[in-house]
């Protein structure tokens, strides 16, 4: 495990193989990995196969760095103190200072900003508060995105803040869960500390001082919580690669169906067009396209619309509507050669097929149905991503078009209700102190998600959100 510059812990790792340290380290490693191994019924090697060797070694590094801070009973010995006493003469002065800094370090959750690739970034401690600090770092800055949440140890060495080796990137949902778990655990630690101090009758201190001491003791022992939540989230993501079941407004699973009726003669299209116009449920957009709709409030007729039923509450749902509020059940396209129905479920496709077969009669031949699942559609689109990007449009024009569309979208969004802001618009929420904090968090989230996982030449990755912060008067909170 090599750190920034010439900092290396290779000597300490060899020292770890000594008999007196092997069992204590195994105990600490179990605190970091044991809960997941038990919950998923896997050993560490199996977990490494699921999350990848790099992630597995990072987790091992988190446990190792945690062990470096421990005082091992019964005599309270510490491996760094023992190693430097016996082998410190073999280490450079910089390495010794780095090890001593790690000895007194603790894990925390940081928010990343002001990234200078290959050089540094700002880190705001989300648990202990305070102003962001500048961290000197080379490799991690090339993959970090603005407003990422990372769990890490940041230590001061020779007047510079540097990252230790165990860095865990947290997804937004996992970061929220971590904050909740740590808050609850810290409150419990404070209660236990107050109870203990009353029993031993210490010198009088203020409640605030007691809380600060309890927090320091808690943070020194909290590292396994970071590993447990990160690993549980990583395993859940890796083991469940399937998409959730998406339902339409009828409660049917969303699949994409295309039903094609071949026309039997060249003149059939004109007759079918007139018949389609006679069906109230088919709303004509032009000579060759109709929306198959269900009006709101629904009035069921003999037009083949579905009977009323409740939507099962077992997955996310999607409902396509027109500006009038009418639900779109499908689309119908008519060409000189075919009558085509597209619907987003098998059930709707079957109902629509029956309606069109009855309507067209002998003017059409037997229908042919094509069905694609959501996974197949996404796989097909992923496969064509590079072709789509290899557009004839110059890169500058692509960026201009994408950036313009994003600006138009977010300009409208500033005046629309946002669930994360208590159904207030960003402008309305920014009028209060509490609202401004929520809006800042919301802005950080959309900025991070827009840029996350994209190549540097992707127009989405290069979009500048500064104007949004400025427009809302929140520039001081953008750090």
N, C-alpha and C positions, 0 to 999 in steps of 0.2 A: 504494500500500500504506500505509494509515493505521493507526497503532498505537493503543494505549491513550491516552486523553486527546487531547492535541494533537500527539503524536509522529507525524511524517510523514517518509517517505523519498523524497518526490516529487522533491526537488532532486537527490538522489543518483541517482535513476533517469534523470533527464535527463543527468546527468554521464556515465552509462554509455554514452551514444550517442557519446561522443568516440572518435575513431579509436584512441587508445592503449589503450582498455579493451575495445573490442568483441571482439577476437579472444581475449584472455585469459578474458573471461567466457564466450564460446562453448565454450572448453575445459572450464571448470568445469561448465557446463550439460550438456555431453556426459557427464561423469562421473556426473551424477545421472540422466540420462534415456537415455543411450546403450545400456547393457546391455539395457533393456527394448525399446527400438526395434529392436535387433538380434535379440533372441530372438523377438519377435512380428512382426518384419518390418513395422513401422509407423513413420511419422514422427510428430512431436509433435502435429500437427494431428489425425491419426487417433486417437492415444491420447486426446486431449482429447474427441473425440466419444464414446469408449467410457466413460471414467470421469467425464465431465462437466466443464464449464468451471471450476466452482469448485475442484474437486480439482486440475485441471491448473494453475490459477493459484497454488494453494497450493504445488504442487511447484516451479513456477518461482520462487516466493518463497523456498523452502528453498535452491535453488541460488544465488539472488541474495544471501541472507544469508550463505551459505558464502563466496561471492566477496568479501564485505565484510571477511572476516577474513584474506584471502590477501595474502601479500607476493609481488609479481609480479617475476620476473626479467627482465632481468639486474641491475637496480639495487635490487630489493627494495621497490619502491614499493607503497603501499597506497591504494586508491581513496578511503577515508574520510579518511585523512590529507591526501591531495591535495585533495580537495573542501573540507575545512574550512580548509585553508591559503588556498585561492583564493576560496571562496565562503562561508566560515563566517560572515562578517559578516551574511549575509542570513538566517541561521537564528536561532531563539530559543535562549535558554540551555538550556531543557529539551531541545530537539531535538539540540543539540550534545552534551549529556551522554548522551542515548540512543544517538547514533551512536558515541560513544567506547566505551560499554558493549558495543555490538554488535561493535566491532572486536576485542575480546578474549573474545568469547563462544564457546561450543561447544554442539553439539547433544547432548542426552542423552535417555534414556527415563525417564519419570516415571509414578508411580502416583498417581491422584487420590483425595482423600478430603476429608471435612468441607467440602462444597460449600455456599456461601452464594450462591444465584442472584442474578446481577446485581452481585455484589460481589467474591467471592474464593473460593479453594479452597486446600487443602494439597497440596503436591507432594513426593513422596518420590523421590529420585534412585535408580533401581534399578541404575545402573552405578557411580556413585562413592560410594554409601552416604551416611551421615549422617542427621540428623533431618529430618523433613519441614519445608518452608518455606511460609509463607503468601504466596500470589501474588495481587496485585490484578488483577482481570479482570472485564469486564462481559459481553460477548456470549457467549464460549465457555462460561461457567458455566451458561448456559441449556440447553445441549445435552449437557454432560458428565454422566456417570453415576458413582456411587460405584465406585471401584476400576478405572475406565478406565485404560488404558495409553496415554500420548501421547508422541510424540517432539516436542521443542520446544527453543527457546533461552529460558531464563529469565535476565533481566539485572536488576541492581540499579541503579535510577535515583532519585536524591534520597531514598535511604533506603527505597525501596519496590521489591519484586520484581514485575516485569511480564513478560508474554509477548511475544516477538517475533511476527511475522506468520505464520511457517511452522510450523503445528501439524498433525502427522499422527496421526490416531487409529489405533492398532494393535489388530487383533483378537487374542484370546488366542493363537491358533496362530502368527500372524505375530510377535507379541511374543516368544514362546518361541524362534522361529527367529532373530530378531534378536539375542537375548541369546547364543545359541550361536555365531552368526557373529562377534559382537563379541568374545566371550571368546577364540575361536580367533585372531582377528586381533590382539588385544591381546597375546597370548602371543608371537606371531610378531614383533610390534613390539619387545617387550622383548628377544627374542633378538638381533634386528638391532642394537638400541641397544647392548647389551653388546659385541657384536662390533665395532661402530664405535668405541666408547670405548677398547677395548683397542688398536686400531690407532693412534689419535691420542695415546694415553698422557695422559689428563686427570689433573687433581689427584685424589688418592684420595678416594673416596666410599664409603659403605656400599651394600650390595646393595639395601637398602630405598630409599635415596635415588635410586639409579639407576632402580629400578622406578617410583618416583613421577614422575621426569622423563620416562621413556619413556611412561608413561600420559598425561601432559599433552600430549606431542607427538602421541600417537596420537589422543586425543580431538579435537585441533584439526584432524585430517585425516579423521575418520571419517564426516562428514556424508553423503557419497554412499552409504554402506552403508545408512543409514536410508531414504533415498529409493529405493534399488534394491529392498530387501525389501518396503517398503510398496507400491510401484508394481506389483511382480510379483504381490503378493497381490490388489491391487485389480483388476488386469487379469484375473487368473484367475477372480475372483468374477464380474466383469461379463460375461466372455465365455462362462462356463459356468453358465448359469442353469438348466440341466436338473437334475432330481433324480437322485441315484444310483439304479442299479437295485437294488431291494430284493427279496430272495429269501425264500420261505417255507422251512420245514424240509425240504421235499421238493426244494429247489433250483429251484423254479419262480418266475418273475417274479411279484411281487405285483400283481394287478389285482383289482378288486372286482366279482364276478359275482353276479347275482340271477336265478335260474331260476324261472319261475312256471308251474305246471300248473293250469289251470282245472278245477274239479270238474264232472262231467257231471250230477250230481244232488244234491239237498239232503241225502240220506242217505248219500252217499259218505264223508263225513268220519269217521263212526263206524267204518266198515270199514277205512279207511286207518289210523286211529289204532291199531287192533288189530294190523294188519300191521307198522306201525312198531315197536310194542312187542316184536315177535318177533325183531327184528334186534339182535344183541348190540352192534354198532357204533354203534347209536343210543341215546344215554343220555337218558332222559326227564327234563325239568325240571318240566313241568306238562302239562296236557291238550293244549296247543297248541304246545309247544316242545321240541325235542330237540337235543342236541349230537351231531354225527357225530364220533366219536373214534377214535383209534388208541392202543391200550393200550401201556403201557410195562412190561416190555420188549415190543416188538411181536411178536405172533404172527399171522402172515398167514393168513387163512382165505378162504373163497370168498365173503366178504361184500362184496367189491368194494374192499377196502383196497389201497393201492398196494404194488407190489413194492419191496423194499428197494433203495436206491441212495444213493450218497454225494452230499452237497451241494457244488456247485462253489464254490470259494473265490474268487469274483470280485465280491463285493459284500456289503454289510451284509445280515443275514438277520433274520427275525422268526419266532418260534414261539409260538403261543398254546396255553396249557396250562390244565388244571384243577388244583385243589388236590392231586389224586391223582398228578399228573405226567403224566397222559394228554394226548396232543396232540389239539387240536381241529382237525379237518379242515374243518368247516363247521357251519352251523346249519340246522335244518329247522323251518319254522313251518306249522301247519295251521289254517285257518279254515274257515268254512262255505262259502266260495267258492273257495278255492285252496290248493294245496300249494306251498310256496315253499322253495327251497334258496338259501342264501348261502354263498359260498366265496371265498377270497382268491387264487385263480389259475384260469386257463382249464382247466388240466389237472384240477384237483380238481373244478371245476364239471362238466366232461364226465363224469368217473367217477361223481360223485354223481347226475347226470342219468340216466345209464344204470341205476344201482341203483334210483332212484325210479320210472322209467318201467316197469321190470320188476316192481317191487313193486306199483304201483298199477294197472297194466294198463289195462282199459277204463273204470276209474272216473274217469280224467282225460282231458282233451283234449291236443292238441299243446302242447309247452312253448314259452315265449317267454323268451329270455335277454337281459338287460341287462348291459353291461360298462362300468365306469368305471376309467380309469387313476388312479394316485396323483396326477398333476398335475391331472386334472379334479376330483377330490375336493377337493384343496386350493384350487383356484380357486373352486369352488362355496362352500366354507366361508368363504373370504375375502370373497366377495360378500355373504354373509349376516351378516358380523361386526357391521355397524352395527345390523341388525335384532335380533341377539342382545343387543347392548348396550342397545337401547331396550326393556329389560325393564320390566314393570310393578312390579318390586321397587324400593323406594327405594334410592338410591345407598348410604346408610348400611348398609342390610341386605345389599346385594350385597357391600360391603367386609367386613362381619362374617362372612359365609359363606365368602368366599375366604380371608380371614385365618385363620379357624378351620381350614379344610382344610389350609392350608400349615403351620400350627403342628402339627397332628396328624401330617402327613407327616414333617416334620423331627424331631419328637420320636422317632418310630420310627427314622428314619435315623441318629440319634446312636448307636444300638446295633447297626447293621448294617454288615457289611464293605463298604468302599469301595475299588474298584480303585486310585484315585489315591492312596490312603493305604497301599498295599501289602496290600490286602485286610484291613486292620484297621478296626475301627469308630472313628468320631471320638473316642469316650470313651477307647478303648484307646490310640489314637495320641497323645492329648494328655497321656499320662503321662510322656513323655520330651521332652527339649528339642528334638531333631530332629523328633520327631513333632508337637510343638506348632507348629513353623514350617510343616510340611506341612498341618496342619489349618487354620491361618490362611489359607494360600494357597487351600485348598479352599473355605473360607467366603467369601473374597473373590470367588472365581469364581462360586459359585452366587448370591451376592447381586447381582453385576454382571449376570449373565445373566437373572436374574428381572426386573430393572428396565430392562434395555437395550431401547431402541426403543419404549417404552410411553409413552402420554400420562400427564400428571400426575394425571388423574382415574381412571386404571386402578387397580383394587384391588391388582393385582400390584405396581404401582409404589410404592404407599404402604405396603407391608408392612414392618414393623420387625424386622430381624434381630438386634437388640441382645441379646435373651434367649438366642439361641444362643451368642453369644460369652461371655456371662455364665455360662451353664450349664456351659460347658467350661472356665471359668477363664482365658479368653484375652482379656479386655477390654483389657489393656495392649498387645496386638498389633494392636488395631483402629484403626490410624492410619497 
